[in-house]
Amino acid sequence: MKRPNFGALVPVLLSTLVLANLPSAFAEVPVAISFSGKGYGHGVGMSQIGARGLALAGDSATAIINYYYPGSDVMPLTDDQILRVSIGHQLTAASLKSDSPGMSLQLISGDGTEPQIISTLVAKDSVRLTVADKQIAITTTQVGKTTILTPVDQLTIRWSGTRYLAGTDSVLSLTHTKKTKKYRYGQIQVKVIKDAKLGNRLAIINQVRLHDEYLWGISEVPSSWPAAALEAQAIASRSFAMSKVGKVLKSCDCELYSSINDQNFAGYAKEAEPKWGQIWKAAVSRTSVTETTGLTVTRSSLPIRTYFGSSTGGVTETSKNAWGTDVGYTFSVPDPWSLDPKLNPNFYKWKRDISQSVLATTFGLPDVASVKVLSLNETGSVKLIEGRSSAGKKVKLSGETFRSRSKLPSTWFSPSSEVLVSVQN
């Protein structure tokens, strides 16, 4: 069969059906393949867009929780535990500074149980931390004078206005990976942890009380949302954190990551939002029952891991479909609010072009000539997808693995009937 000459690197559109049936020797390699879908995130547990929709319809926070976590109970549990939250993971360097007037900051060698103060700083002073073999190298800058301190195995940082150090309320800025975040509560601990691939790296932990200091910093939904939706998020966030208390991960010396690996902990930034920060704090407070207890999603009086995400493809997902493990308390329930363009304008539907380089990496193939959805879950999400190289080699992936590697918004997707290719002479 003679191939037409369209000129070097002329973009054209060919259907995936044509590509899939071409002999492997003639299979074109697309520049990108388009996917269309709906929803954002893994879809397990509470849909945040759905919680907003239910709140606008007049449902209470408890009713929202009961809808998305059927068979569970909402009850007060003790929540005054001190959490270890990772705020710096696998770092080579980090710096700290506070501009709060009248602040005082202590650098303490060790875990703080028997304070050995190695330096005391004030406002506008700064600290730089790096890795020195298996220890933490510390450089301070005070009134323009730079001092290199003796490296330590572990470092604890305390600042005024916290339960650890009396004085004027202060906010501490932590900068790493070109980003700066602010923290007001608890204390910070730093260790050197060896990573199998990266070697020795800094792990930075914010130790905060779950009941308030941690929850005040959760930035999962806009604080402008209806009160019941904010309260439902506070209950779900408390329950998720409660399910991880006491389970310290060696990889980060933490119980929780501050990212979407667990839930987004923004520190003082959430509380400091003009007007809205106080509204979020008030919503958290309304889910507290006493000074040391708060409403928690439970089964058999124990907190469950309350998964949640932005939106779905119209029904929520189960943990078994998403990750292959049935935890026993995730169920699929209708979630029509996620498909409402007014409630979910960015993800009620979407389209993404996945480049050839990303597709090849995702499937672990030298190239990807075509993709094919092999099966769907009962929720309509992709269960199994296959990538085929130009040489005819095939690799199968779960829908969730494909979503995660390719950065598609959700597993409710399908390949477009058209792909962008470059045809060569």
N, C-alpha and C positions, 0 to 999 in steps of 0.2 A: 504494500500500500504506500503510495507516494505521499509524503507529507507536504502540505502547502507551505510556501515561503512567504512569511509575513514580515520578514526583516528581523534584524537582531533586536532582542529585548523589546518586542512590541507587546504591550499588555492587552490581553483579550480575556473574555469571559467564556468559560467552558463549564458545562454541567458536571457535577460529581458523578452522575450516572455514566456519562461518557468516559470520564477518567477511570472509573472503577472497572470498566469493561475493556479498556485498551490493553493490548498485550504489554507485559511488563517492560519489554524492550523499548516501547514507544510511549510509556506513561510519562506525561508531563509532570514536572515538580512545581506546584503552585507557589507563588510568592506569599500568599496568605489564603486562609480559608475563613469564610464568614460564618458566624454562629448567631442565632437569635434565641432569645429566651425571656424569662421573667423571674422576678425575685432577686434578693441579694443575701448571700450567706448560706450557711449549711441547712437552715430551715428547721432545725430540731428545737422543740420546746416552744417558748413564747415568741410569737411574732411581735416585734415592737410596733410596726405599723398597725397590726391588728389590735394591739393594746390601745393604741391611740384611737382607732375607730370605735372600739367598744366604749372607751371613756367618753367620747363625743356623743355616743348614744345613751349615756347615762349610767353605765355599769360602774360598780365600785371596784376598787383595787382587788379586793378579795374575790369578787366575781370573775374578774379578768384572770387571776391566778388559777382559780378553780376550772376555768374554761380550758386553759392551755396545759394545765397539769392535772388532768382528771384522775380522781382516785386518791389525791393527796389532801392533806390537811394543813391549814394555815394556823399556826399556834405560836405563842411567845416562847423563845428559848434564850438562854444566857448567851449574850453576844459581846462580852467585854474582853474577849481574848486579844492578845497582842499578835498581830500578823507580821510575817516577814514578806514584804512585797519587793520584788525585783524592779529597780528603777534604772539599772545599768547592767547590761549583760554582755559578757565577752568583750570587754573594753581594753584598749591599750593605754588609754589616758582619759582623765576627767579633771574638771576644775570646779571649785566651789567658791561662792562669794555671797555676801549679804550687804545690801545698801540700807537696811533698816536702821534708822537713827537709834543710837543707844544700845545696839545689839552687842552681844557677847557670844563668842563661839569657842568651844573647847575641842582640841584634838587629844584623844585619849588612846593610849596604847592598850590593846586587848579588847575584850567584849564589853567592858564597862562595869562588870560586876565588882571589881576592885580598881576604881579609877586611878590611872597613872597619867596625869595630865602632862603632855609633852609640849603643848603650845596653847596660848590663849590669844584669840584675835578679836578685833572690833570691826565696826562698820567700814566698808571699803577695802579691808584686807582681803586677800585671796589665797587659795590653796590649790596647788596642782598635784595630781596623783598620777603616777606611772608605775609600770611593773619593773621591779629590780630582781630578776631571777624569780625566786619564790616569795619575795617580799614586796611590800608597798613602799615605793619611793615617794617622799613628801617634800615639796618645795613651797614655802610660804613667802608672800610678798606683803610687807607691812611698812606703810609710809615710804614706799619706794625702795625699801631694803629687802633684798632677796636672801632667804636663808634655806639651806638644805638640811633637813632633819635626818636623824638616823632612821634607816628603813625599819619597818615593823611588820610582824606577821599578820596582825589584824588591827584595824583602826576603827574607833568609834567616834562619831562627831555629834556633839550636842550644842544647841543654841538656845538663847534666852527666850523665855515665854512658853516653854514646853514643860511637861511634867517632870522632865529630867533636870532642868536648869531654870531657876527663877529669874525674873527680870522682865523687861519690856518685850512684848510680843514681837517676834522677828520672823522674817521670811528668808529662807536660804535658797539661792539659785544654784542649780547643778547643770553644768554644761558638758556634753559629750556628743560625739558624732554630729557636730555642727548644730545641735539643738540645745536650747536652754529651757529647763522647767523649774518651777518654784515649789518649795515644800515648807509647810508651816508647823507640822506636828511631828511628835515622836522623836526618834533619833535615827541617824544613818550609820550603818556599819559597812566596812569594806574588807574584802578578803581577796586573796589570789587563788583562783581555781584553775586547774590544768584541764584544758580541752584536748581530746585525742587528736584533733586535726590542727587546731590553732596554737596549741601550746599554752603557756601561762597567760591568763587574762584576769582583769579586775571584775569582781562581782560586787555591785553596790545595792544595798538593801535599805529600804525605809521601814522601820519598825513602828507601826501605828495601831491604835485600838480600833477593832472592827466596828464597834457600836456607832462611832461618830467620825473619828479621824479618817478612817478608810472610806466609809460610805460617802462622806461629804466630798471626796475627791473623785468619785465615780462619774465618768463623762460618757455615758452610753446613749442618752437621748437628749434632745433640746429641752432646756428648762422651761420653755414657753409652751410646752404641751399641756393638755388638761391634767388637773391635779391627780385624778385616779390613775392615769397612765404613769405619772412620775412615781406615785406610791407603789404601783405594781412593779416598776423597775427597781425601786429600792428594796422591796421584799425579795425579788428574784436575785438581786445582787448580793444581799445579805446571805441568802440561802446558799448561793454558789460558793461564796467565801467560807461559810460555815462548814461546807462539805470538804474543804481542803485544810482545815485547821489541824495542825500537828503533823502534816505530811510534807516534810521538808525535802525538796528535790536537791540532789547532790550537784546537778548541773548548774544551779544558780544560787544554792544556799537559801532558797526561798520556798514559801508555800504557794505564792501566786506571782505570776508575771503581771506587769502593769499594762500589757498590750492585749491585742485581740486573741493571743494564745489563751488567755483567761477572760479578763474583762478590762476595759480601758480605765485605768487609774491615772487621772491627770494631775493629782496633787492639788496645790492651792489654786491652780488656774480655774477649776470648776467653781469653787467657792467665790473667787474674785470677779466673776462675770458681773458687770454692772447690772443691778436690779435682779437678774435672773439667778445669780448664784445663791442669793438668800431664799429665793423661791424653792430651789432644789434642796437646800438645807432644811427648810420647813417641811418639805415632803418626806425627807428621811426621818425627821423628828416625829411626824405623825404616825410612822410605822413602828416607832419605839413604844414599848409598853411601860417600862420603868427605866431607870438610869443604867441598868445593866442587862436588859432584855429587849428583844425586838421580834416582830412578826416574821416567821420563818416557814418555808414550805417543807412539810415533813411527810414521812411515811413511817409508821410504827414509832412515832415520836422522835425520829432522827432526821436531820436535814438531808434533803436530796440535792444532787447537783443540777440545779435549775438552768439548763442550757437555754439560750435565747439568741435571737438574731434579728436583723433588720426586717426582712420580709421573705415571703415564700412564693411558690408558683400557684397559689390558690388553696393549698392544703399544707399542713405542717408535716415534717419528716420525722421518721423514727431513728433512734440511734443505730439500730441494726442496719437500716438502709444506708445511713450516712457513713458509719465507721465499722460495720460488721459485727458489732457487739450489742446485744439487747440488754440494756441496764434495768429493764423491768418497769420503768415509769415514764417512758416517752411514747406518746401515742399520736396518731395522725388525726387532726381535727380540721374542719373547714376553716379557711382563712381568706374569705373573699375580699377583705379590706386591702390586701397586698396587690390586688389586681385593679384597684380603684385609682385612676390617673390623678385624681385630686389629692388623695391621701399619699400616694406613692408615685409622684410624677417622674422620678428618675429611673425607677426599676419595675413599674408595672409591666413594662416590656423594655427590652434592650437589644442591641446588636453590637457585636464585637468582631473585629478582624484579628485573627491570631496569625502572627508571622510564621514563616517557614522555620526560622531558627528556633522559635519557641516550641513549635509543634514537634520538631525533631528531638529537642531536649526532653520534652514531655513524654514522648513515647520511647525514647532511647534508641531511635533509629537514625541512620545517616541522612535520611530525608523522608518526608511524608507526602505521598502523591494523593492520598484520599483518606477520609475518615468515614466511619459507619457506626451508627448506634445499633448495637446488637439486641439490647433488651431494656425495658423500663421497669421501675418499681411500681407497686400498686398506687403510689402517690403521684405517678406521672413523671417523676424525676428519672434521669438516666442511671441505669444500673450498670451497664457494661458498654464500653465503646472500643472500637478497634481502629488502629492506625495501620495503613499499608504503605510500604516504601515503593519507590519506583521499580525496584528489583523484585517486588512481590512479597517481601517479608512482612509478616503481620504481628502486631503486638496488641494485647487486650489490656485495658485498664478499667477500674471501677469509675463510675461517674464522679464520685467525690475526689478520687485521686487526680483525675483529669482536671477537674475544676481547680483544685488546689495548685497544681503545677502550672496550669496555663493561665491562672488568674481570671478565669471567667467569673462573673458575679454569682452564679448559682448552678445547681445541677439540673434545673429545669431549662433545658436547652435542646436545640437541634441544629445540625449543620445546615447551612444554606444550600439551595440547589445550585448555587453558582460559586465558583472559586476564581480568584485572580491568579493568572499564570503568565509566565514569560515564555514565549515560543521563540526558539532559536532556529537558525538555518540547519 
